[in-house]
Amino acid sequence: MYKNILVPTDGSELSNRAVEYAAALAKAVGAKLTVLTVTAPYYGFVVEPELAMAKIEDYHKDCEKLAVQFLDVAKDITAAAQVPCETMHVERAQPYQAIINAAKDRGCDLIVMASHGRSGMAAIVLGSETVKVLSHSTIPVLVVRSKLDPLAFLKGS
């Protein structure tokens, strides 16, 4: 069935639930997980070049610190599920493209990701990386939208 499942995380509770779900699925089918977090490039405008460099360095340090936090939580989840896990942190302007590229580059055969389930104007204004991945991916995508027990499908409930 699946051999390598990609699961992106933004560190949110819902995203962590997607990691839990992906870990349970990976354990059930004997797959490994690749957990990805994506940060946006630095976009800043300053007049003095020295200020720009200082702000870029601070931004990258902060992004790396957050990425490590997000990925450490994912490692804890996968370790508890006894599932092999690799982690990745990339910087891209378009997270959905980074997700698709990572899945292809790592040979993933499924992407499991959370959706916050926004609708109406919020969905239009904020967009959805999940919808973009669903629209552009040639790799199957499983969307986790609820706070259901990630092991429910194994328990038969």
C-alpha positions in Angstrom: 0.0 0.0 0.0 1.8 3.1 1.2 5.6 3.2 1.8 6.3 6.8 2.5 3.7 9.3 3.7 4.4 13.0 3.7 2.7 15.1 6.4 3.2 18.9 6.5 2.9 20.7 9.8 2.5 24.3 10.8 2.7 23.5 14.5 -1.0 24.0 15.1 -3.1 21.6 17.1 -5.0 20.5 14.0 -1.7 20.0 12.2 -0.5 17.9 15.1 -3.6 15.8 14.8 -2.8 15.2 11.1 0.6 14.0 12.2 -1.0 11.7 14.7 -3.4 10.4 12.1 -0.6 9.9 9.6 1.5 8.1 12.2 -1.4 5.7 13.0 -1.9 5.1 9.3 1.8 4.5 8.7 2.0 2.1 11.6 -1.0 0.2 10.2 0.4 -0.2 6.7 4.1 -0.4 7.6 5.1 2.9 6.1 7.5 5.6 7.2 6.7 9.3 7.6 8.3 12.4 6.2 7.3 15.4 8.2 7.7 18.8 6.5 7.4 22.4 7.8 7.6 25.3 5.4 8.5 28.9 6.3 8.0 31.9 4.1 11.0 33.9 2.8 11.9 37.2 4.4 10.2 40.2 2.8 11.4 43.4 4.3 12.2 46.8 3.2 14.7 49.0 4.9 16.8 51.9 3.8 20.1 50.9 5.5 21.6 47.6 4.2 23.1 46.9 7.6 19.6 46.8 9.1 18.3 44.5 6.4 21.1 42.0 7.1 20.4 42.1 10.8 16.7 41.6 10.3 17.2 38.8 7.8 19.5 37.0 10.2 17.0 37.4 13.1 14.1 36.3 10.9 16.0 33.1 9.8 16.9 32.3 13.4 13.3 32.7 14.5 12.0 30.6 11.7 14.6 27.8 12.4 13.7 27.9 16.1 10.0 27.5 15.3 10.6 24.8 12.7 12.6 22.8 15.2 9.8 23.1 17.8 7.2 22.0 15.2 9.3 19.1 14.0 10.2 18.0 17.6 6.5 17.6 18.4 6.1 15.5 15.2 9.1 13.4 16.2 7.6 12.8 19.6 4.3 11.8 18.0 5.9 9.4 15.6 8.2 7.9 18.2 5.2 7.2 20.5 3.6 5.4 17.5 6.9 3.6 16.8 6.9 4.8 13.2 10.2 5.8 11.4 10.2 9.5 10.6 12.4 11.9 8.6 11.9 15.7 9.0 12.4 18.5 6.6 12.3 22.3 6.9 12.3 24.4 3.7 11.8 28.0 2.9 9.4 28.7 0.0 7.1 31.5 -1.0 4.4 29.0 -1.9 4.0 26.3 0.7 1.7 24.2 -1.4 4.4 23.9 -4.0 7.0 23.0 -1.4 4.7 20.3 -0.1 4.2 18.8 -3.6 7.9 19.1 -4.4 8.9 17.4 -1.2 6.5 14.6 -1.8 8.0 14.0 -5.2 11.6 14.4 -4.2 11.2 12.0 -1.2 9.3 9.4 -3.2 6.1 9.8 -1.1 3.0 8.0 -2.2 0.5 9.8 0.0 0.2 13.3 1.5 -1.7 13.6 4.7 -2.5 17.2 5.7 -4.8 19.2 7.9 -7.5 21.6 6.7 -8.8 24.3 9.0 -12.1 24.1 7.2 -12.5 27.8 6.5 -15.5 28.8 4.5 -17.0 31.9 3.0 -14.9 35.1 2.9 -12.2 33.7 5.2 -11.5 30.9 2.6 -11.4 33.4 -0.2 -9.2 35.9 1.5 -6.9 33.5 3.3 -6.8 30.8 0.7 -6.0 27.3 1.6 -2.7 25.5 1.1 -4.7 22.2 1.4 -6.9 23.2 -1.5 -3.9 24.2 -3.5 -2.2 20.9 -2.8 -5.4 19.0 -3.7 -5.7 21.0 -6.9 -2.1 20.5 -8.1 -0.8 17.3 -6.7 -0.6 14.1 -8.7 0.0 12.2 -5.5 -3.1 11.2 -3.5 -4.0 13.5 -0.6 -5.8 12.6 2.6 -7.3 15.6 4.4 -7.7 15.5 8.2 -10.4 18.0 9.2 -11.6 16.9 12.6 -10.4 16.1 16.0 -11.4 12.5 15.8 -9.3 9.8 17.4 -6.5 9.1 14.9 -6.7 5.4 15.8 -10.5 5.1 15.4 -10.2 3.4 12.0 -8.0 0.7 13.5 -10.4 0.2 16.4 -13.4 -0.2 14.0 -15.3 2.8 15.4 
